[in-house]
Amino acid sequence: MAKATGFLEIDREETKSILPEDRVKNFKEFILPSSTKKVSEQASRCMDCGIPFCHNGCPVNNIIPEWNNLVYESDWEMALNVLHSTNNFPEFTGRICPAPCESACTLNLEDNPVTIKNIEKTIIDKGYQKGWVKPLINKNKTNKKVAIVGSGPAGMACAQQLARSGHSVKVYEKNDRIGGLLRYGIPNFKMEKKYINKRIEQMELEGVSFLCNTEIGKDISFNQLNKDFDAIVFAGGAERPRDLEIPGRKLKGIHFAMDFLTQQNKRCEGDNFVGKNEILASNKDVVVIGGGDTGSDCIGTSNRQGAKSVTQLEIMEKPPEKENKLMTWPYWPLKLRTSSSQEEGVQRSWSVATKKFEGKSGNVSKLLLQKINWEKDSLGRMVMKESNENPIELKADLVLLAMGFVSPENDDLFLQSKVKLNSKGNVDANEIDYSTNKRKVFTAGDMRRGQSLVVWAIREGRQAAEAVNRFLLSRKKV
């Protein structure tokens, strides 16, 4: 273990960040780097548990106690090698993963888990600083060709693993830049896009080729892809947003969250939207409907654009301030969380349902809300019942719908390929071989499991790559 008495001698120390009033002035990352001395001290708190629950708390099964010990011993390069053995892109997860590993940490029973996420981020950032992140080129080529549809974290992880296995890999992306929702869904203040660009450069040297502005099913038919490649992996996202079909929905000024976030990320890339259905929160009363991560990203973006006010609505009831550790640990707990974007300024409301949008001159001007109560029915299920209170009026110039995503949107691809979809509209495949009902067609990430975390996408991309590799190497040459 890192240090036998470390967890007794050293307290958990949270990462420091730029003050909210200063960081909202731009879209740059605001978490301040920790010194290697501080990170080594934090790593020394790891107890190297006989059963390391953090392993299962982490979807990619990071070998956390091992690299904690290596950081404590100042063997940073070996720590990076151990980290990379399970996670292709720790610079992504170290910035945007909610860290279920920390919830599963044994020290979390006392609310003082090891700062796993920051240690991970520090390892990979040091790796880039020292030049340790290099392409791993397999010179023994198999002459097998694989097409990856989608360049998000699942597609990127799958592509990198297959290229390192000696296969020829081509990634198709319908957008103008590589990265999927990492590029256009995650705001720059949470993760600057230079980290995606660095990985693209590495992967191209490893033999992966990328083709943007190409939608399979429209620009290239599935039949053509099926003819040209030995295996195909569907790794797109679950991009179909959940809508709110209530009176007034057609008013101007009501947008899906991802349209709003994508525009701002493209501005950060240098694109111009003036006169092109621009969505901006500047000097507006903004209402965000949805209490999850996407809603939080809308808050941070709205504040940086200079919103007059920001209100976030959540239909669920307010979570408890603290969870019951003995009931929830080591699983991800339901408890009240305040994100960094919420710290920057927002009015939060729980247990409210939006009943109607009203407007002036075709533009939304206010919402009508109804307070609701959550009660158990005869079967013990929580059901929603509207209260008898009078409706609430809420002023709004811009409404952002951030209520989650329901399924993939690749209808043309699905019709042409005839892959089987499950009851939720996701591509049907198990977690053993990730194969679909169509021969040599595999799937991974949100397209298979539904809306989820970046760390789950990386895990599925890696596992799908392993399944594809087994399939390709088992095929007889013709």
QUIQUIHU-V128009 format. One record per residue. N is the residue number from 0. RES is the residue in three letters. PHI is phi in radians with two decimals (NA if undefined). D_CENTER is the distance of its C-alpha to the mean C-alpha in Angstrom with 1 decimal. Layout:
BEGIN
n->(N | N)
res->(RES | RES)
phi->(PHI | PHI)
d_center->(D_CENTER | D_CENTER)
END
This chain:
BEGIN
n->(0 | 1 | 2 | 3 | 4 | 5 | 6 | 7 | 8 | 9 | 10 | 11 | 12 | 13 | 14 | 15 | 16 | 17 | 18 | 19 | 20 | 21 | 22 | 23 | 24 | 25 | 26 | 27 | 28 | 29 | 30 | 31 | 32 | 33 | 34 | 35 | 36 | 37 | 38 | 39 | 40 | 41 | 42 | 43 | 44 | 45 | 46 | 47 | 48 | 49 | 50 | 51 | 52 | 53 | 54 | 55 | 56 | 57 | 58 | 59 | 60 | 61 | 62 | 63 | 64 | 65 | 66 | 67 | 68 | 69 | 70 | 71 | 72 | 73 | 74 | 75 | 76 | 77 | 78 | 79 | 80 | 81 | 82 | 83 | 84 | 85 | 86 | 87 | 88 | 89 | 90 | 91 | 92 | 93 | 94 | 95 | 96 | 97 | 98 | 99 | 100 | 101 | 102 | 103 | 104 | 105 | 106 | 107 | 108 | 109 | 110 | 111 | 112 | 113 | 114 | 115 | 116 | 117 | 118 | 119 | 120 | 121 | 122 | 123 | 124 | 125 | 126 | 127 | 128 | 129 | 130 | 131 | 132 | 133 | 134 | 135 | 136 | 137 | 138 | 139 | 140 | 141 | 142 | 143 | 144 | 145 | 146 | 147 | 148 | 149 | 150 | 151 | 152 | 153 | 154 | 155 | 156 | 157 | 158 | 159 | 160 | 161 | 162 | 163 | 164 | 165 | 166 | 167 | 168 | 169 | 170 | 171 | 172 | 173 | 174 | 175 | 176 | 177 | 178 | 179 | 180 | 181 | 182 | 183 | 184 | 185 | 186 | 187 | 188 | 189 | 190 | 191 | 192 | 193 | 194 | 195 | 196 | 197 | 198 | 199 | 200 | 201 | 202 | 203 | 204 | 205 | 206 | 207 | 208 | 209 | 210 | 211 | 212 | 213 | 214 | 215 | 216 | 217 | 218 | 219 | 220 | 221 | 222 | 223 | 224 | 225 | 226 | 227 | 228 | 229 | 230 | 231 | 232 | 233 | 234 | 235 | 236 | 237 | 238 | 239 | 240 | 241 | 242 | 243 | 244 | 245 | 246 | 247 | 248 | 249 | 250 | 251 | 252 | 253 | 254 | 255 | 256 | 257 | 258 | 259 | 260 | 261 | 262 | 263 | 264 | 265 | 266 | 267 | 268 | 269 | 270 | 271 | 272 | 273 | 274 | 275 | 276 | 277 | 278 | 279 | 280 | 281 | 282 | 283 | 284 | 285 | 286 | 287 | 288 | 289 | 290 | 291 | 292 | 293 | 294 | 295 | 296 | 297 | 298 | 299 | 300 | 301 | 302 | 303 | 304 | 305 | 306 | 307 | 308 | 309 | 310 | 311 | 312 | 313 | 314 | 315 | 316 | 317 | 318 | 319 | 320 | 321 | 322 | 323 | 324 | 325 | 326 | 327 | 328 | 329 | 330 | 331 | 332 | 333 | 334 | 335 | 336 | 337 | 338 | 339 | 340 | 341 | 342 | 343 | 344 | 345 | 346 | 347 | 348 | 349 | 350 | 351 | 352 | 353 | 354 | 355 | 356 | 357 | 358 | 359 | 360 | 361 | 362 | 363 | 364 | 365 | 366 | 367 | 368 | 369 | 370 | 371 | 372 | 373 | 374 | 375 | 376 | 377 | 378 | 379 | 380 | 381 | 382 | 383 | 384 | 385 | 386 | 387 | 388 | 389 | 390 | 391 | 392 | 393 | 394 | 395 | 396 | 397 | 398 | 399 | 400 | 401 | 402 | 403 | 404 | 405 | 406 | 407 | 408 | 409 | 410 | 411 | 412 | 413 | 414 | 415 | 416 | 417 | 418 | 419 | 420 | 421 | 422 | 423 | 424 | 425 | 426 | 427 | 428 | 429 | 430 | 431 | 432 | 433 | 434 | 435 | 436 | 437 | 438 | 439 | 440 | 441 | 442 | 443 | 444 | 445 | 446 | 447 | 448 | 449 | 450 | 451 | 452 | 453 | 454 | 455 | 456 | 457 | 458 | 459 | 460 | 461 | 462 | 463 | 464 | 465 | 466 | 467 | 468 | 469 | 470 | 471 | 472 | 473 | 474 | 475 | 476 | 477)
res->(MET | ALA | LYS | ALA | THR | GLY | PHE | LEU | GLU | ILE | ASP | ARG | GLU | GLU | THR | LYS | SER | ILE | LEU | PRO | GLU | ASP | ARG | VAL | LYS | ASN | PHE | LYS | GLU | PHE | ILE | LEU | PRO | SER | SER | THR | LYS | LYS | VAL | SER | GLU | GLN | ALA | SER | ARG | CYS | MET | ASP | CYS | GLY | ILE | PRO | PHE | CYS | HIS | ASN | GLY | CYS | PRO | VAL | ASN | ASN | ILE | ILE | PRO | GLU | TRP | ASN | ASN | LEU | VAL | TYR | GLU | SER | ASP | TRP | GLU | MET | ALA | LEU | ASN | VAL | LEU | HIS | SER | THR | ASN | ASN | PHE | PRO | GLU | PHE | THR | GLY | ARG | ILE | CYS | PRO | ALA | PRO | CYS | GLU | SER | ALA | CYS | THR | LEU | ASN | LEU | GLU | ASP | ASN | PRO | VAL | THR | ILE | LYS | ASN | ILE | GLU | LYS | THR | ILE | ILE | ASP | LYS | GLY | TYR | GLN | LYS | GLY | TRP | VAL | LYS | PRO | LEU | ILE | ASN | LYS | ASN | LYS | THR | ASN | LYS | LYS | VAL | ALA | ILE | VAL | GLY | SER | GLY | PRO | ALA | GLY | MET | ALA | CYS | ALA | GLN | GLN | LEU | ALA | ARG | SER | GLY | HIS | SER | VAL | LYS | VAL | TYR | GLU | LYS | ASN | ASP | ARG | ILE | GLY | GLY | LEU | LEU | ARG | TYR | GLY | ILE | PRO | ASN | PHE | LYS | MET | GLU | LYS | LYS | TYR | ILE | ASN | LYS | ARG | ILE | GLU | GLN | MET | GLU | LEU | GLU | GLY | VAL | SER | PHE | LEU | CYS | ASN | THR | GLU | ILE | GLY | LYS | ASP | ILE | SER | PHE | ASN | GLN | LEU | ASN | LYS | ASP | PHE | ASP | ALA | ILE | VAL | PHE | ALA | GLY | GLY | ALA | GLU | ARG | PRO | ARG | ASP | LEU | GLU | ILE | PRO | GLY | ARG | LYS | LEU | LYS | GLY | ILE | HIS | PHE | ALA | MET | ASP | PHE | LEU | THR | GLN | GLN | ASN | LYS | ARG | CYS | GLU | GLY | ASP | ASN | PHE | VAL | GLY | LYS | ASN | GLU | ILE | LEU | ALA | SER | ASN | LYS | ASP | VAL | VAL | VAL | ILE | GLY | GLY | GLY | ASP | THR | GLY | SER | ASP | CYS | ILE | GLY | THR | SER | ASN | ARG | GLN | GLY | ALA | LYS | SER | VAL | THR | GLN | LEU | GLU | ILE | MET | GLU | LYS | PRO | PRO | GLU | LYS | GLU | ASN | LYS | LEU | MET | THR | TRP | PRO | TYR | TRP | PRO | LEU | LYS | LEU | ARG | THR | SER | SER | SER | GLN | GLU | GLU | GLY | VAL | GLN | ARG | SER | TRP | SER | VAL | ALA | THR | LYS | LYS | PHE | GLU | GLY | LYS | SER | GLY | ASN | VAL | SER | LYS | LEU | LEU | LEU | GLN | LYS | ILE | ASN | TRP | GLU | LYS | ASP | SER | LEU | GLY | ARG | MET | VAL | MET | LYS | GLU | SER | ASN | GLU | ASN | PRO | ILE | GLU | LEU | LYS | ALA | ASP | LEU | VAL | LEU | LEU | ALA | MET | GLY | PHE | VAL | SER | PRO | GLU | ASN | ASP | ASP | LEU | PHE | LEU | GLN | SER | LYS | VAL | LYS | LEU | ASN | SER | LYS | GLY | ASN | VAL | ASP | ALA | ASN | GLU | ILE | ASP | TYR | SER | THR | ASN | LYS | ARG | LYS | VAL | PHE | THR | ALA | GLY | ASP | MET | ARG | ARG | GLY | GLN | SER | LEU | VAL | VAL | TRP | ALA | ILE | ARG | GLU | GLY | ARG | GLN | ALA | ALA | GLU | ALA | VAL | ASN | ARG | PHE | LEU | LEU | SER | ARG | LYS | LYS | VAL)
phi->(NA | -1.05 | -2.64 | -0.98 | -1.95 | -1.02 | -1.21 | -1.54 | -1.68 | -2.12 | -1.48 | -1.09 | -2.12 | -1.24 | -1.19 | -1.74 | -2.47 | -1.13 | -1.01 | -0.91 | -1.17 | -1.66 | -1.26 | -1.30 | -1.42 | -2.68 | -1.87 | -1.45 | -1.06 | -2.16 | -1.33 | -1.41 | -1.15 | -1.66 | -1.19 | -1.11 | -1.12 | -1.11 | -1.16 | -1.09 | -1.10 | -1.14 | -1.13 | -1.17 | -1.34 | -1.09 | -1.56 | 0.84 | -0.98 | -0.99 | -2.03 | -1.35 | -1.08 | -1.05 | -1.04 | -1.35 | -1.15 | -1.60 | -1.02 | -1.58 | 0.99 | -0.93 | -1.52 | -1.14 | -1.03 | -1.15 | -1.37 | -1.10 | -1.12 | -1.14 | -1.16 | -1.05 | -1.52 | 1.15 | -1.67 | -1.19 | -1.17 | -1.19 | -1.04 | -1.14 | -1.10 | -1.15 | -1.10 | -1.21 | -1.15 | -2.11 | -2.38 | -1.18 | -2.34 | -1.13 | -1.20 | -1.34 | -1.16 | -1.17 | -1.88 | -2.09 | -1.28 | -1.30 | 1.12 | -1.09 | -1.07 | -1.26 | -1.12 | -1.49 | -1.07 | -1.03 | -1.18 | -1.22 | -1.06 | -1.97 | 1.15 | -2.32 | -1.15 | -1.08 | -1.36 | -1.03 | -1.05 | -1.22 | -1.11 | -1.02 | -1.07 | -1.19 | -1.06 | -1.25 | -1.12 | -1.16 | -1.03 | -1.20 | -1.07 | -1.56 | 1.34 | -1.49 | -1.52 | -2.19 | -1.16 | -1.85 | -1.74 | -1.63 | -1.43 | -1.61 | -1.44 | -1.64 | 1.14 | -1.72 | -1.94 | -2.19 | -1.83 | -1.93 | -1.73 | 1.99 | -2.02 | -1.29 | -1.06 | -1.18 | -1.13 | -1.15 | -1.12 | -1.09 | -1.10 | -1.15 | -1.11 | -1.22 | -1.11 | -1.25 | -1.53 | 1.74 | -1.52 | -1.55 | -2.15 | -2.20 | -1.87 | -1.84 | -2.27 | -1.30 | -1.46 | -1.46 | -2.44 | -1.38 | 2.33 | 1.02 | -1.23 | -1.09 | -1.35 | -1.98 | -1.83 | -1.65 | -1.05 | -1.09 | -1.23 | -1.65 | -2.72 | -1.23 | -1.40 | -1.11 | -1.26 | -1.15 | -1.06 | -1.11 | -1.22 | -1.07 | -1.04 | -1.08 | -1.20 | -1.12 | -1.18 | -1.42 | 1.98 | -1.46 | -1.94 | -2.10 | -2.30 | -1.60 | 0.92 | -2.36 | -1.81 | -1.23 | 1.88 | -2.14 | -1.31 | -2.34 | -1.29 | -1.10 | -1.04 | -1.16 | -1.11 | -1.10 | -1.28 | -1.54 | -2.19 | -1.42 | -2.70 | -2.30 | -2.13 | -1.47 | -2.31 | -1.32 | -1.66 | -1.70 | -1.72 | -1.33 | -1.35 | -1.32 | -1.66 | -2.23 | -1.48 | -2.26 | -0.95 | 1.59 | -1.05 | -1.46 | -1.07 | -1.23 | 1.69 | -1.94 | -2.38 | -1.25 | -0.98 | -1.18 | -1.12 | -1.15 | -1.17 | -1.08 | -1.02 | -1.17 | -1.11 | -1.22 | -1.06 | -1.11 | -1.48 | 1.85 | -1.36 | -2.09 | -2.02 | -1.04 | 1.36 | -2.19 | 0.92 | -1.17 | -1.98 | -2.36 | -1.67 | -0.95 | 1.02 | -2.08 | -1.48 | -1.78 | -2.09 | -1.85 | -1.74 | 2.29 | -1.81 | -1.57 | -1.09 | -1.11 | -1.07 | -1.09 | -1.11 | -1.15 | -1.12 | -1.06 | -1.21 | -1.08 | -1.12 | -1.26 | -1.45 | 1.57 | -1.10 | -1.23 | -2.70 | -2.34 | -2.16 | -2.00 | -1.92 | -2.30 | -1.32 | -1.34 | -1.33 | -1.13 | -1.20 | -1.20 | -1.06 | -2.34 | -1.52 | -1.50 | -0.97 | -1.20 | -1.62 | -1.88 | -1.07 | -1.66 | -1.50 | -1.14 | -1.56 | -1.55 | -2.74 | -1.21 | -2.17 | -2.10 | -1.35 | -1.07 | -1.19 | -1.16 | -1.11 | -1.39 | 2.30 | -2.90 | -1.76 | -1.80 | -2.30 | -1.96 | 0.96 | -2.27 | -1.97 | -1.47 | -1.79 | -2.84 | -1.78 | -2.17 | -2.58 | -2.29 | 0.95 | 1.49 | -1.92 | -1.08 | -2.27 | -2.82 | -2.05 | -1.86 | -1.99 | -2.28 | -1.17 | -2.26 | -2.09 | -1.81 | -2.31 | -1.48 | -1.55 | -1.13 | -1.69 | 1.49 | -1.53 | -1.38 | -2.18 | -1.66 | -2.30 | -1.24 | -1.38 | -1.58 | -1.20 | -1.15 | -1.01 | -1.82 | -1.70 | -2.33 | -1.20 | -2.74 | -1.79 | -2.49 | -2.07 | -2.02 | -1.56 | -2.23 | -1.80 | 1.71 | -2.21 | -1.85 | -3.05 | -1.18 | -1.96 | -1.45 | -1.07 | -1.08 | -1.09 | -1.20 | -1.15 | -1.25 | -1.44 | 1.07 | -1.26 | -1.39 | -1.87 | -1.52 | -1.13 | -1.62 | 1.54 | -1.60 | -1.16 | -1.45 | -2.86 | -1.62 | -1.69 | -1.70 | -2.12 | 0.98 | -1.55 | -1.59 | -1.28 | -1.69 | -0.97 | 1.14 | -1.93 | -2.09 | -2.62 | -2.76 | 1.46 | -1.07 | -1.11 | -1.71 | -1.70 | 1.58 | -0.93 | -2.73 | -1.57 | -1.04 | -1.20 | -1.20 | -1.10 | -1.10 | -1.01 | -1.19 | -1.08 | -1.15 | -1.22 | -1.13 | -1.07 | -1.09 | -1.16 | -1.13 | -1.06 | -1.07 | -1.08 | -1.19 | -1.32 | -1.53 | -1.35 | -1.38 | -1.20 | -2.01)
d_center->(31.2 | 30.4 | 33.1 | 34.9 | 35.3 | 32.3 | 30.6 | 34.0 | 34.8 | 31.5 | 29.4 | 25.7 | 25.0 | 22.0 | 20.6 | 22.3 | 21.1 | 22.9 | 24.4 | 22.7 | 25.8 | 25.5 | 21.8 | 21.6 | 24.1 | 21.7 | 18.1 | 18.2 | 16.3 | 18.4 | 17.9 | 21.2 | 21.6 | 23.5 | 26.7 | 27.1 | 29.8 | 27.6 | 24.8 | 27.5 | 28.9 | 25.7 | 25.3 | 28.9 | 27.9 | 26.3 | 28.8 | 28.1 | 28.5 | 30.5 | 27.6 | 24.4 | 22.2 | 19.3 | 19.3 | 18.5 | 16.2 | 14.0 | 12.7 | 13.7 | 16.9 | 17.2 | 20.9 | 20.5 | 24.2 | 25.4 | 23.5 | 24.2 | 27.8 | 27.7 | 26.4 | 29.1 | 31.6 | 30.3 | 29.6 | 26.4 | 26.7 | 27.0 | 24.1 | 22.0 | 23.5 | 22.6 | 19.0 | 18.7 | 20.5 | 17.5 | 14.5 | 14.7 | 12.3 | 12.7 | 12.6 | 8.8 | 8.4 | 11.5 | 10.1 | 6.7 | 6.9 | 9.1 | 11.7 | 13.1 | 15.5 | 17.2 | 17.8 | 19.4 | 21.5 | 25.2 | 25.7 | 23.4 | 26.4 | 27.8 | 24.7 | 24.8 | 22.2 | 22.1 | 19.7 | 17.8 | 14.6 | 17.0 | 19.2 | 16.6 | 15.7 | 19.5 | 20.3 | 18.3 | 19.4 | 22.9 | 22.6 | 22.0 | 24.8 | 27.2 | 26.5 | 25.5 | 22.6 | 24.6 | 24.4 | 25.5 | 27.9 | 29.4 | 32.9 | 33.7 | 32.5 | 32.6 | 33.1 | 30.5 | 28.3 | 24.7 | 22.8 | 19.0 | 18.0 | 14.6 | 13.3 | 9.5 | 8.4 | 10.5 | 13.3 | 13.5 | 13.7 | 16.2 | 18.1 | 18.6 | 19.8 | 22.2 | 23.6 | 24.3 | 26.2 | 28.4 | 27.3 | 27.2 | 23.6 | 22.9 | 19.5 | 19.8 | 17.5 | 18.7 | 17.6 | 19.6 | 17.2 | 15.1 | 11.4 | 10.2 | 7.4 | 6.9 | 10.5 | 11.1 | 8.3 | 7.4 | 10.9 | 13.0 | 14.1 | 10.9 | 10.8 | 13.8 | 13.8 | 16.7 | 14.6 | 13.5 | 17.2 | 18.5 | 16.8 | 18.1 | 21.5 | 21.4 | 20.5 | 23.2 | 25.7 | 24.8 | 25.7 | 22.6 | 23.4 | 21.2 | 22.4 | 20.8 | 22.1 | 22.8 | 21.8 | 23.1 | 25.3 | 26.5 | 27.1 | 27.7 | 28.7 | 27.3 | 30.9 | 31.1 | 28.0 | 29.4 | 32.6 | 31.3 | 29.0 | 29.5 | 26.1 | 23.2 | 19.6 | 17.7 | 14.0 | 13.0 | 10.4 | 11.4 | 12.4 | 15.4 | 15.1 | 17.2 | 20.3 | 22.9 | 26.3 | 28.7 | 31.8 | 31.1 | 27.8 | 29.3 | 30.0 | 28.8 | 26.2 | 23.8 | 20.6 | 17.3 | 14.6 | 12.8 | 16.3 | 16.8 | 13.6 | 14.2 | 17.8 | 17.2 | 15.0 | 17.8 | 20.4 | 18.9 | 19.5 | 23.1 | 23.1 | 25.5 | 25.3 | 28.6 | 30.4 | 27.6 | 26.4 | 24.8 | 22.6 | 23.2 | 23.3 | 26.2 | 29.1 | 27.7 | 27.3 | 23.6 | 22.6 | 19.0 | 19.1 | 16.3 | 15.4 | 11.7 | 8.8 | 9.4 | 13.1 | 12.8 | 11.4 | 14.5 | 16.7 | 16.0 | 16.5 | 19.6 | 21.2 | 20.9 | 22.5 | 25.3 | 25.0 | 28.2 | 26.4 | 23.1 | 23.1 | 20.3 | 21.4 | 20.2 | 22.2 | 21.8 | 24.2 | 23.5 | 22.3 | 24.7 | 24.6 | 24.6 | 23.9 | 26.8 | 26.0 | 28.5 | 27.0 | 23.3 | 23.0 | 21.4 | 18.9 | 16.2 | 18.5 | 18.8 | 20.0 | 20.0 | 17.3 | 17.6 | 14.8 | 15.9 | 15.9 | 18.0 | 20.3 | 21.0 | 22.7 | 22.2 | 24.4 | 22.7 | 24.4 | 23.9 | 25.7 | 26.3 | 26.3 | 26.6 | 29.8 | 30.7 | 30.0 | 33.2 | 34.0 | 36.6 | 37.6 | 34.7 | 32.0 | 30.3 | 32.0 | 31.2 | 29.6 | 31.6 | 29.9 | 31.2 | 30.7 | 30.0 | 30.8 | 29.1 | 31.8 | 32.3 | 34.2 | 36.9 | 34.4 | 32.5 | 29.5 | 28.1 | 29.0 | 28.8 | 32.2 | 32.9 | 35.1 | 38.5 | 37.6 | 38.1 | 35.2 | 33.4 | 33.3 | 30.5 | 30.9 | 28.2 | 28.3 | 24.6 | 22.6 | 18.8 | 17.7 | 14.3 | 15.1 | 12.2 | 12.4 | 15.2 | 15.3 | 15.3 | 17.7 | 19.4 | 22.8 | 25.0 | 23.4 | 23.8 | 27.3 | 28.4 | 27.0 | 28.0 | 25.2 | 25.2 | 22.7 | 22.4 | 23.2 | 19.7 | 19.8 | 17.5 | 19.1 | 21.2 | 21.0 | 21.2 | 19.5 | 22.7 | 23.2 | 20.4 | 23.3 | 23.9 | 27.4 | 28.0 | 29.5 | 27.4 | 24.3 | 21.2 | 17.7 | 14.3 | 10.7 | 9.8 | 13.3 | 14.8 | 13.2 | 11.8 | 8.8 | 6.7 | 4.3 | 3.7 | 7.2 | 8.5 | 8.0 | 9.9 | 12.4 | 13.2 | 13.7 | 16.0 | 17.8 | 18.3 | 19.7 | 22.1 | 23.2 | 23.9 | 25.7 | 27.9 | 28.6 | 29.7 | 31.8 | 33.5 | 34.7 | 38.3 | 39.1 | 41.0)
END
